[in-house]
Amino acid sequence: MSTTARSVQLTQREQQLRLLLVNVAQFIDSTAKLNQPVVLRWAGGWVRDRLLGIESHDIDVAINAMTGQQFAQHLSEYCKRPEAVETHGFLPGDVGRLHHIASNPDKSKHLETAMVKLFGMDLDFVNLRKETYAEDSRNPQMEFGTPEEDALRRDATINALFYNLHTEEVEDFTGGIRDLDAKVIRTPMEPFQTFMDDPLRVLRLIRFASRLGFAIDAESEKFMNDERVLEALRKKISRERVGVELEKMLKVALELLDRLGLYQAIFSDPLQENVEMPDITRWHVAYTCLDELLRNQEPGSIGQVLIDDADSTYLAWNLAAVSPWIPVEDRSGRKQKANALPPVGVIAREGFKASNKLTTVMAACHKHRAEILALKNAVCDSAPTIHERDTVGMAIRKWDAGSGHWKLQVLGVILVDAMEQLDKFPAEDRDEFLQGWDKFLKHLAELDVYDAPNLKRLIDGRALAKALGIPPGTWMGKALEICTAWQLRNPGETDPEGAIQAVRDKADELGIRPTT
C-alpha cells in the first residue's frame, strides 16, 4: 500500500460527517466483541472526484469488520443516544431514514448494503470484499476482504482509491493517483482477466473516459474489443445492465455538450438565422435532476412511475436535452396554424431530425405545461377540485390524446420546473423540490387515474344516438366526453344509463333535443 500526501479538503458538512462516523466506529469498538477495530474508508468515486476538484454528494463507506447493514444498525443506535445528539448537534433532517438494500446479483447488487442520508449527503455502507468469478457468470462469490483486495476488484485504478477517515490520508493500492495525474483509465489487474470477470467493465471504462476526458490506456483498450470479451459481454450481461450504463453515458454526453458550449450548434434550426437561443445557464439542473430520478427506482418513486421502460428512458434523456426549449413560445410574429409545432418541436425536427414520436412528445410538453403545473400546484395547495376524479382524469386524457406519453410530459415539466426553481441541484433543495411532485403523483395514484387514457367507454356514439333518439352529428364528440367524465365519477358502474342521463342533462349546451 501507498499512502499519499495528496490531501482532500473536506467541506464543513463532510468534516461533520467524518467525525460522526469515526465516533460510531469507536462506539462499536467499545460495545461489540469484534476481532479487530472498526476502520472506515470513503471509497471510489467520491475520492476520485474530490481529488479532481469535483463536488460529490454520494459517498460509499467501506467497512473492514462487519457488513454495511450491521454498521448502519449501530449508527442508528448511536444517533439516538443523548450524548451523540449533544456532541453532533443534529438538526431536523440531518439523520435520514435507514434503507436496507438486499443483494440482487441480476441487477449487480452482489452484497446487501444499507443506505442513509446524513447531513444532506447520500451514503452507501458496504464491507470490504474480494470476489471470485465462475467462468459462465458475471455474478461473483463474495467474501470479506482486505482494502487491497477490495481495490483490485474495481473497474479502474482511479476508482480504487480510499480516504481513511481515521488517518485522514488517501490510500492508493493500484496506482490510481498516478493515473489521475496522467489522465489515464487503467484496470487495477490484468485487463483481459478484469473484463472476463465482469464484461460490463468495458462500458464503465468508456463512460469514465468520456466523463472525465481521460484516455484509456493502450493495454486495456487492446482487450476491450477482444472477441472473447465481446462474446462474454453479449452473453453474460443482462440487457438491463447494459441499458443502465448507456443511460449514464447519455448524461455524460449532455455534460460534455454543456461544458464545451456546443448547445447552440446542435439544438437549433440551421435554416433560421439569428434565432434567439433559450437561457441554458441552468440546463445542468435539468439533466442532473433526470439522473437523480433514474437512480431512485424504489416502488412508487417519481422515476419509477414516470420512466418505466427502455423506450421511456431514451425519450426522457432527449427531453432533458431540449428542456431549455420546452417553455419557449414562438417569437417570429407570424400567424401560426393551429397544429404548428412550437419552437421545441421545430428544434427537434430540424436540429437533429428527431423521430415524429419524439417531436410530438416534446411539442405536447410545451402545449400542456401550464395545465400540468397548475394541477400540480392545486394538489400541493389542497384545492377542492383535486378530489374531483373526473376533472383530474379528463385532464390526463387530454394530455395523452394525440401524442401519448402523458407521464413523459409530466417529466418534461418537472425538468423545466427544476431549472426555473433551482440554481443548482444540491441535496437539500432537491429533496424539497421533488416532494411537491411526489405528492402530485401519489395523489393521482390515490385517485386511480393513471390509466384514464385507456378507459373503455360503456357506450359508443351509435348506441348513444339511438338511446337519445336523435341522429349522429357534431354534438357527439362532446357528448361522449360527458359520458367518459361520468364514468370517471362512477368507476364501479357497468350500466351506461347514468352516462346517457348525464348527456340528457346537458342537452341545451350540446344543442340537441333528445326524445324522452
Secondary structure by P-SEA (a helix, b strand, c coil): cccccccccccaaaaaaaaaaaaaaaaaaacccccccbbbbbccaaaaaaaacccccbbbbbbccccaaaaaaaaaaaaacaaaaaaaccccccccbbbbbcccccccccbbbbbbbcccbbbbbbccbbbbbcccccccccccccaaaaaaacccccccccccccccbbbbccaaaaaaaabbbbbcccaaaaaaaccaaaaaaaaaaaaacccccaaaaaacccaaaaaaaaccccaaaaaaaaaaaaaaaaaaaaaacccccccccccccccccccccaaaaaaaaaaaaaaccccccccccccccaaaaaaaaaaaaaccccccccccccccccccccaaaaaaaccccccaaaaaaaaaaaaaaaaaaaaaaaaaaccccccaaaaaaaaaaaaaccccaaaaaaaaaaaaaaaaccccccaaaaaaaaaaaaaaaaaaaaacccccccccccccaaaaaaaaccccccaaaaaaaaaaaaaaaccccccaaaaaaaaaaacccccccccc
